C-alpha cells in the first residue's frame, strides 16, 4: 500500500509538471501538443496498470469488521472504474490522438456501465445479449424508479467536473447520483435526505439539481 501511495504521489508530481507545460505550449502548436500528450499517455499507462493489479486482489480479502469492509468496498467501487476509464482513455490517445469527443464517450461509457449483481456464471448469457444490442438507461437501471433522470444527472455532473477540473465523484458519487434519481426529490429537505448530499453540496449544487429534476421529471 505504501508503494502504491508513492507511485500515486509521483504521478501527481508528473501530472502537475505536465499541466504547466501544456499551459506553456497552448493551442498554437498543435503538433507539439499532440506529441506531448501521447508521450504522457505512454508514461501513465504502465503505472496505472500496475496500480490496478495491486488494488484488485484487495477485493477478495476476508474482513470481519463491517465498517472497514464497507469503507473498502465503497473505495474500490469508485477507484477501479476510474482506473479503467483512465487506462482506456490513455490507450485511445496512443492509437488515435487526443480528442474531447473520444474522452467524453469513454467517460460516459464507464459511468453507464452497470455493476454485476449475480455470479460470473449467470452473467455469461447477459454478456452475449449486451454485445448484440446496447441496453438503454431504462434497461440498465430497471430497479430505479426514475431512470429518465439518470442521463440528465450524468450530463450535468460531467459539465461540473470538467469546468471545475476536478474528479467526477467530488461533485456527486455514482451512488448518490442514482439515489437522487430514484427518490426524485422536489424540495430542499428531500434532497438533503439523500445519502452523501449534505449542506455543503446543497450550497454548491442544490438549486440546480432541483431545477434539473423538475425539467426532466415525467
C-alpha positions in Angstrom: 0.0 0.0 0.0 2.8 2.4 0.9 4.4 1.6 -2.5 1.2 2.5 -4.3 0.9 5.8 -2.4 4.4 6.6 -3.5 3.5 5.8 -7.1 0.4 8.0 -6.9 2.4 10.9 -5.4 5.0 10.6 -8.2 2.2 10.6 -10.8 0.7 13.7 -9.2 4.0 15.5 -9.4 4.5 14.5 -13.1 0.9 15.5 -13.9 1.3 18.9 -12.3 4.6 19.5 -14.3 2.8 18.3 -17.4 -0.1 20.6 -16.8 2.2 23.6 -16.6 3.9 22.5 -19.8 0.5 22.3 -21.6 -0.3 25.8 -20.4 3.0 27.0 -21.8 2.5 25.3 -25.2 -1.1 26.4 -25.5 -3.2 25.7 -28.6 -0.9 27.4 -31.1 1.4 24.5 -31.7 -0.9 21.5 -32.1 1.7 19.1 -33.4 3.9 19.7 -30.4 0.9 19.5 -28.1 -0.2 16.1 -29.6 3.3 14.8 -29.2 3.5 15.7 -25.6 0.0 14.3 -24.8 0.9 11.0 -26.5 4.2 10.7 -24.5 2.3 11.4 -21.3 -0.2 8.6 -22.1 2.7 6.2 -22.7 4.2 7.2 -19.3 1.0 6.8 -17.3 -0.4 3.5 -18.9 2.1 1.0 -17.3 1.8 2.8 -13.9 -2.0 2.7 -13.9 -1.9 -1.0 -14.9 0.4 -1.7 -12.0 -1.7 0.2 -9.5 -4.9 -1.6 -10.8 -3.2 -5.0 -10.5 -2.3 -4.2 -6.9 -5.7 -3.0 -5.9 -7.8 -5.8 -7.4 -6.6 -8.6 -5.1 -7.7 -6.5 -2.1 -11.3 -7.0 -3.0 -11.0 -10.7 -2.3 -9.6 -10.2 1.2 -11.9 -11.5 4.0 -12.7 -8.7 6.5 -14.8 -9.3 9.7 -15.2 -5.6 10.6 -18.3 -4.5 8.8 -17.5 -0.8 8.8 -14.0 -1.4 7.4 -15.4 -3.8 4.8 -18.0 -1.2 3.8 -15.4 1.6 3.5 -13.1 -0.6 1.5 -15.9 -1.7 -0.9 -17.0 1.9 -1.5 -13.4 2.9 -2.2 -12.8 0.1 -4.7 -16.2 0.8 -6.3 -15.0 4.3 -7.0 -11.3 3.6 -7.8 -11.4 0.6 -10.1 -13.9 2.1 -12.7 -11.9 5.4 -12.5 -8.7 3.5 -13.2 -10.3 1.5 -16.0 -11.7 4.7 -17.6 -8.3 6.5 -17.5 -6.5 3.4 -19.0 -9.0 3.2 -21.8 -8.6 6.9 -22.5 -4.8 6.7 -22.5 -4.8 3.8 -24.9 -7.2 5.7 -27.2 -4.8 8.7 -27.2 -1.9 6.5 -28.2 -3.9 4.9 -31.0 -5.8 7.9 -32.3 -4.5 11.0 -30.7 -6.5 13.1 -28.1 -10.0 14.4 -28.8 -12.5 15.7 -26.3 -15.3 13.8 -28.1 -13.4 10.4 -27.6 -12.7 11.3 -23.9 -16.3 12.1 -23.1 -17.5 9.0 -24.9 -15.1 6.8 -22.9 -16.0 8.5 -19.6 -19.8 8.3 -20.2 -19.5 4.6 -21.2 -17.6 4.0 -17.9 -20.2 5.8 -15.9 -23.1 4.0 -17.5 -21.6 0.5 -17.1 -23.8 -1.4 -14.6 -22.3 -3.2 -11.6 -22.7 -7.0 -11.6 -25.4 -8.3 -9.3 -25.0 -12.0 -9.9 -22.3 -14.6 -10.2 -19.9 -14.8 -13.2 -21.7 -17.9 -14.5 -25.1 -16.3 -14.5 -23.7 -13.2 -16.3 -22.4 -15.2 -19.3 -25.7 -15.1 -21.3 -26.2 -11.5 -20.3 -22.8 -10.5 -21.8 -23.8 -12.2 -25.1 -27.0 -10.3 -25.2 -25.3 -6.9 -24.5 -22.8 -7.5 -27.3 -25.7 -7.8 -29.8 -27.8 -4.8 -28.6 -26.6 -2.0 -26.4 -29.0 -1.6 -23.4 -30.8 1.6 -22.7 -30.6 3.6 -19.5 -34.1 2.2 -18.5 -32.8 -1.4 -19.1 -29.6 -0.9 -17.2 -31.3 0.7 -14.2 -34.6 -1.1 -14.3 -34.7 -1.1 -10.5 -34.5 2.7 -10.4 -37.9 4.4 -10.0 -37.0 7.3 -12.3 -34.4 6.1 -14.8 -35.2 9.0 -17.1 -33.4 11.3 -14.6 -30.1 9.4 -14.7 -28.7 10.6 -18.0 -29.5 14.3 -17.4 -27.9 14.0 -14.0 -24.8 12.3 -15.5 -24.6 15.0 -18.2 -24.9 17.7 -15.6 -22.2 16.1 -13.4 -19.9 15.8 -16.5 -20.2 19.6 -17.1 -19.4 20.3 -13.5 -16.3 18.3 -13.1 -14.9 19.3 -16.5 -15.5 23.0 -15.9 -14.1 22.8 -12.3 -11.2 20.5 -13.3 -12.0 18.0 -10.5 -12.8 14.4 -10.2 -16.4 13.3 -11.0 -17.1 11.8 -7.6 -16.1 15.1 -5.9 -19.3 16.5 -7.5 -21.5 13.5 -6.8 -20.6 9.9 -6.3 -22.4 7.4 -8.6 -24.4 6.0 -5.6 -25.6 9.5 -4.6 -26.5 10.3 -8.2 -28.5 7.1 -8.6 -30.3 7.7 -5.3 -31.3 11.2 -6.3 -32.8 9.8 -9.5 -34.5 7.0 -7.5 -36.1 9.3 -4.8 -36.7 12.2 -7.3 -36.6 14.9 -4.6 -38.6 18.1 -5.2 -37.7 20.1 -2.1 -34.5 21.1 -0.2 -35.4 18.8 2.7 -35.9 15.8 0.4 -32.7 16.4 -1.4 -30.7 16.7 1.9 -32.2 13.3 3.0 -30.2 11.6 0.1 -27.1 9.8 1.4 -24.0 11.7 0.5 -25.8 15.0 -0.1 -25.2 17.4 2.8 -25.5 21.1 3.4 -22.2 21.8 1.6 -23.5 20.0 -1.5 -26.8 21.9 -1.2 -25.0 25.2 -1.1 -23.0 24.3 -4.2 -25.5 22.4 -6.4 -28.8 22.0 -4.6 -31.0 24.5 -6.5 -29.5 23.5 -9.9 -30.3 19.8 -9.2 -33.9 20.6 -8.2 -34.4 22.6 -11.4 -32.9 19.8 -13.5 -35.3 17.3 -11.8 -38.3 19.5 -12.3 -37.4 19.9 -16.0 -36.9 16.2 -16.8 -39.3 14.5 -14.5 -42.0 12.6 -16.3 
